């Protein structure tokens, strides 16, 4: 049985995969305990439908009422998930066999320090080659970046891999004896050319690992934060072979990650986003043109895809909104 957990971590990303062979993959991490102010304001905007709503909101701001309290009073009671607590509850005593840092943005790595502090071991660390100089937003960001650097230079004991499109290797898509399969992970992007171009342009989003996971004929694509140049390359290489059943939308489901031709070719039954309904940069309605269901972790909470050994797939959400 395969389980894919798309966690509700606010403005960031974290996906946890339990593979049939018992190996655990984590794709990115973000362990904030509260929504960032931008996300909170986007949700409050959604609930501000009338002049009375606006009046109440302005009064709350003047009184210094916290965003979290305003959200609850507006009717939004969906709690963020701490990935580390989730791991401890769902997969106690498990190490992370494979951690994939899709690209070096801090909203995709806040939590590496906490993983070390609670003693969760990472055995394989996927990274991208880059020359990024980080822009720290929070006091803890510098410590997170230093932890990331410790991982990528091998100081934490994990095997560091820099992989490109079409890479083949033990466990991620082959078993030890060389038989195809393994954990069913394919790398659709980046290529060495995309990495070079992204570094020259200073656009780390196009460094993103774009991954395809296949189990019992069911395909899931994880888009990272890939933008137009990366998707152009993927479309040119794979064409109609991009068809999938579930898509984790690029760049949280925002316009910057939406690529009409790629989404049309993928034609997923489900698209998972972490924005949704708001704001103006949200591309959910565009995804709906090619997807039967567009689910947002912001409104659905954690979303879990389960595929059993017979190939039967079910998808469930923590909340029904």
ZANU-844546 format. One line per 10 residues: number of its first residue (from 1); their letters; for each residue y, x, z of C-alpha. Coordinates in nm, 3 decimals, padded with zeros to 5 digits. Each point is the difference from the previous one (the first is absolute). Layout:
N
NUM = a = Y X Z; ... .
***
This chain:
321
1 = xxxxxxxxxx = 00.000 00.000 00.000; 00.353 00.115 -00.083; 00.307 -00.098 00.202; 00.359 00.061 -00.105; 00.271 -00.069 00.260; 00.358 -00.031 -00.130; 00.193 00.033 00.325; 00.331 -00.162 00.083; 00.202 00.305 00.101; 00.349 -00.109 -00.102 .
11 = xxxxxxxxxx = 00.201 00.223 -00.231; -00.276 00.246 -00.078; -00.363 00.002 -00.101; -00.343 00.034 00.154; -00.335 -00.100 -00.147; -00.331 00.063 00.175; -00.330 -00.005 -00.188; -00.346 -00.004 00.153; -00.243 00.109 -00.270; -00.364 -00.114 -00.017 .
21 = xxxxxxxxxx = -00.123 00.349 00.095; 00.203 -00.014 00.323; 00.281 00.229 -00.109; 00.354 -00.105 00.093; 00.300 00.045 -00.230; 00.362 -00.043 00.105; 00.265 -00.021 -00.272; 00.339 00.082 00.156; 00.114 -00.099 00.348; 00.302 -00.163 00.162 .
31 = xxxxxxxxxx = -00.017 -00.092 00.368; 00.335 -00.155 00.080; -00.007 -00.256 00.280; 00.296 -00.202 -00.130; 00.131 -00.094 -00.341; 00.274 00.226 -00.131; 00.345 -00.159 -00.022; -00.013 -00.041 -00.379; -00.332 -00.188 00.013; 00.118 -00.210 00.296 .
41 = xxxxxxxxxx = 00.318 -00.098 -00.184; -00.199 -00.091 -00.312; -00.217 -00.237 00.203; 00.301 -00.147 00.181; 00.161 -00.055 -00.341; -00.304 -00.205 -00.098; 00.044 -00.223 00.306; 00.377 -00.033 -00.050; -00.004 -00.313 -00.215; 00.303 -00.194 00.124 .
51 = xxxxxxxxxx = 00.348 00.047 00.143; -00.140 -00.079 00.343; -00.263 00.273 -00.040; 00.271 00.246 -00.099; 00.218 -00.104 00.294; -00.287 00.052 00.248; -00.074 00.338 -00.152; 00.362 00.118 00.021; 00.020 -00.111 00.364; -00.323 00.186 00.078 .
61 = xxxxxxxxxx = 00.142 00.315 -00.160; 00.321 -00.026 00.204; -00.200 -00.050 00.319; -00.207 00.309 -00.077; -00.330 -00.189 -00.013; -00.272 00.228 -00.132; -00.141 -00.043 -00.349; -00.349 -00.056 00.141; 00.123 -00.288 00.217; 00.196 -00.149 -00.290 .
71 = xxxxxxxxxx = -00.314 00.011 -00.214; -00.207 -00.182 00.262; 00.268 -00.265 00.047; 00.018 -00.045 -00.377; -00.374 -00.068 -00.007; -00.137 00.339 -00.104; -00.269 00.104 00.248; -00.213 00.236 -00.210; -00.065 00.323 00.188; -00.024 00.344 -00.156 .
81 = xxxxxxxxxx = -00.332 00.182 00.024; -00.025 00.346 00.150; -00.258 00.176 -00.223; -00.124 00.218 00.285; -00.064 -00.296 00.230; -00.166 -00.175 -00.294; -00.231 00.297 -00.054; -00.088 00.019 00.368; -00.085 -00.371 00.010; -00.176 -00.041 -00.334 .
91 = xxxxxxxxxx = -00.161 00.342 -00.041; -00.025 00.159 00.346; -00.120 00.360 00.011; 00.038 00.036 -00.378; 00.179 00.297 -00.148; 00.194 -00.025 -00.326; -00.216 00.155 -00.267; 00.277 -00.010 -00.258; 00.375 -00.035 00.049; 00.198 -00.045 -00.321 .
101 = xxxxxxxxxx = 00.372 00.076 00.012; 00.102 -00.178 -00.318; 00.336 00.180 -00.010; 00.227 00.174 00.252; 00.229 -00.287 00.108; 00.039 -00.043 00.374; -00.067 -00.375 -00.004; -00.348 00.091 -00.122; -00.071 00.263 00.268; 00.157 -00.114 00.328 .
111 = xxxxxxxxxx = -00.304 00.001 00.227; -00.158 00.336 -00.076; 00.121 00.129 00.336; -00.150 -00.298 00.182; -00.335 00.051 -00.175; -00.014 00.352 00.138; 00.114 -00.107 00.347; -00.279 -00.256 00.036; -00.257 00.245 -00.134; -00.095 -00.172 -00.327 .
121 = xxxxxxxxxx = -00.136 00.277 -00.222; 00.080 00.023 -00.373; -00.259 00.192 -00.202; 00.149 -00.010 -00.350; 00.371 -00.014 -00.076; 00.114 -00.096 -00.351; 00.348 00.120 -00.085; 00.229 00.057 -00.298; 00.182 00.316 -00.104; 00.373 -00.038 00.046 .
131 = xxxxxxxxxx = 00.324 00.165 00.106; 00.149 -00.294 00.190; 00.270 00.059 00.259; -00.026 -00.295 00.241; 00.283 -00.226 00.114; -00.063 -00.087 00.364; 00.100 -00.352 00.107; -00.141 -00.008 00.353; -00.023 00.257 00.278; -00.378 00.007 -00.032 .
141 = xxxxxxxxxx = 00.006 00.067 -00.375; 00.030 00.376 00.033; -00.310 00.013 00.220; -00.190 -00.219 -00.249; 00.102 00.231 -00.284; -00.111 00.308 00.192; -00.335 -00.168 00.068; -00.033 -00.078 -00.370; 00.075 00.364 -00.082; -00.264 00.110 00.251 .
151 = xxxxxxxxxx = -00.258 -00.218 -00.175; 00.090 00.106 -00.352; -00.016 00.368 00.088; -00.341 -00.034 00.163; 00.114 00.055 00.358; -00.167 -00.319 00.125; -00.344 00.097 -00.127; -00.024 -00.261 -00.275; -00.104 00.100 -00.351; 00.310 -00.036 -00.220 .
161 = xxxxxxxxxx = -00.043 -00.134 -00.353; 00.253 -00.023 -00.282; -00.160 -00.227 -00.256; 00.095 -00.127 -00.344; -00.104 -00.272 -00.240; -00.369 00.003 -00.079; -00.096 00.235 00.284; -00.363 -00.019 00.105; -00.135 00.117 00.329; -00.247 -00.037 00.279 .
171 = xxxxxxxxxx = 00.026 -00.320 00.205; 00.309 -00.153 -00.164; -00.183 -00.080 -00.325; -00.326 00.195 00.018; -00.276 00.032 00.255; -00.116 00.347 00.119; -00.277 00.018 -00.259; 00.255 -00.060 -00.276; -00.088 -00.365 -00.060; 00.296 -00.210 -00.112 .
181 = xxxxxxxxxx = 00.147 -00.246 00.246; 00.075 00.140 00.341; 00.281 -00.204 00.151; 00.105 -00.125 -00.344; 00.351 00.149 -00.005; 00.163 00.094 -00.330; 00.336 00.170 -00.038; 00.209 -00.164 -00.273; 00.314 00.198 00.082; 00.161 00.248 00.035 .
191 = xxxxxxxxxx = -00.060 00.259 -00.269; 00.128 00.355 00.027; 00.266 -00.092 -00.258; 00.117 -00.297 00.206; 00.018 00.217 00.312; 00.210 00.260 -00.180; 00.234 -00.264 -00.143; 00.033 -00.181 00.334; 00.092 00.321 00.178; 00.255 00.091 -00.266 .
201 = xxxxxxxxxx = 00.155 -00.348 00.022; -00.017 -00.012 00.380; -00.188 -00.332 -00.017; -00.288 00.026 00.246; -00.115 -00.356 -00.074; -00.151 00.120 -00.327; -00.208 00.254 00.190; -00.195 -00.295 00.139; -00.374 -00.018 -00.004; -00.093 -00.314 -00.192 .
211 = xxxxxxxxxx = -00.361 -00.073 00.090; -00.274 -00.230 -00.122; -00.280 -00.099 00.236; -00.312 -00.158 -00.150; -00.286 -00.165 00.188; -00.263 -00.235 -00.147; 00.211 -00.036 -00.313; 00.313 -00.106 00.189; 00.306 00.216 -00.057; 00.297 00.052 00.229 .
221 = xxxxxxxxxx = 00.304 00.203 -00.110; 00.238 00.156 00.253; 00.340 00.072 -00.157; 00.166 00.226 00.259; 00.371 00.007 -00.084; -00.056 00.081 -00.370; 00.288 -00.083 -00.232; 00.048 -00.036 -00.376; -00.086 00.353 -00.112; -00.328 00.000 00.191 .
231 = xxxxxxxxxx = -00.097 -00.347 -00.123; 00.090 00.092 -00.359; -00.245 00.289 00.025; -00.271 -00.216 00.159; 00.036 -00.273 -00.264; -00.011 00.257 -00.279; -00.318 00.155 00.136; -00.201 -00.303 00.118; 00.132 -00.293 -00.203; -00.223 -00.307 00.032 .
241 = xxxxxxxxxx = -00.225 00.194 00.237; 00.253 -00.071 00.277; -00.137 -00.350 00.068; -00.046 -00.054 00.374; -00.062 -00.277 00.251; 00.244 00.101 00.275; 00.323 00.198 -00.029; 00.193 00.158 00.285; 00.341 -00.019 -00.163; 00.197 00.318 -00.046 .
251 = xxxxxxxxxx = 00.306 00.068 00.217; -00.067 -00.289 00.237; 00.027 -00.254 -00.282; 00.358 00.086 -00.086; 00.151 00.007 -00.348; -00.004 00.379 -00.016; -00.381 00.003 00.006; -00.054 -00.291 -00.238; -00.125 00.091 -00.348; -00.050 -00.308 -00.215 .
261 = xxxxxxxxxx = -00.246 00.151 -00.247; -00.214 00.157 00.273; -00.014 -00.319 00.206; -00.087 -00.203 -00.308; -00.288 00.237 -00.076; -00.120 00.000 00.361; 00.026 -00.382 00.017; -00.115 -00.012 00.366; -00.112 -00.317 00.170; 00.180 00.116 00.317 .
271 = xxxxxxxxxx = 00.309 00.216 00.032; 00.086 00.131 00.347; 00.365 00.081 00.078; 00.182 00.088 00.320; 00.331 -00.170 -00.084; -00.019 -00.348 -00.151; 00.237 -00.302 -00.024; 00.298 00.220 00.073; 00.201 00.214 -00.088; 00.155 00.013 -00.347 .
281 = xxxxxxxxxx = -00.195 00.320 -00.074; -00.332 -00.181 00.055; -00.216 -00.033 -00.314; -00.248 -00.255 00.140; 00.086 -00.265 -00.259; -00.059 00.247 -00.281; -00.342 00.088 00.141; -00.080 -00.373 00.009; 00.014 -00.010 -00.379; -00.320 00.207 -00.014 .
291 = xxxxxxxxxx = -00.159 -00.063 00.340; -00.148 -00.319 00.145; 00.110 00.086 00.353; 00.277 00.225 00.132; -00.041 00.061 00.372; 00.254 00.180 00.215; -00.092 00.176 00.323; 00.348 -00.092 00.120; -00.100 -00.366 -00.006; -00.379 00.016 00.019 .
301 = xxxxxxxxxx = -00.037 00.280 00.253; -00.307 00.220 -00.044; -00.201 -00.079 -00.312; -00.369 00.090 -00.016; -00.218 00.019 -00.310; -00.376 00.000 00.063; -00.263 00.062 -00.268; -00.361 -00.043 00.108; -00.305 00.180 -00.137; -00.056 -00.281 -00.252 .
311 = xxxxxxxxxx = 00.349 00.037 -00.143; 00.143 -00.313 00.161; 00.367 00.052 00.083; 00.212 -00.183 00.255; 00.363 00.056 00.090; 00.155 -00.119 00.324; 00.340 00.022 00.166; 00.108 00.013 00.362; 00.258 -00.278 -00.050; 00.023 -00.288 -00.246 .
321 = x = 00.351 -00.012 -00.142 .
***
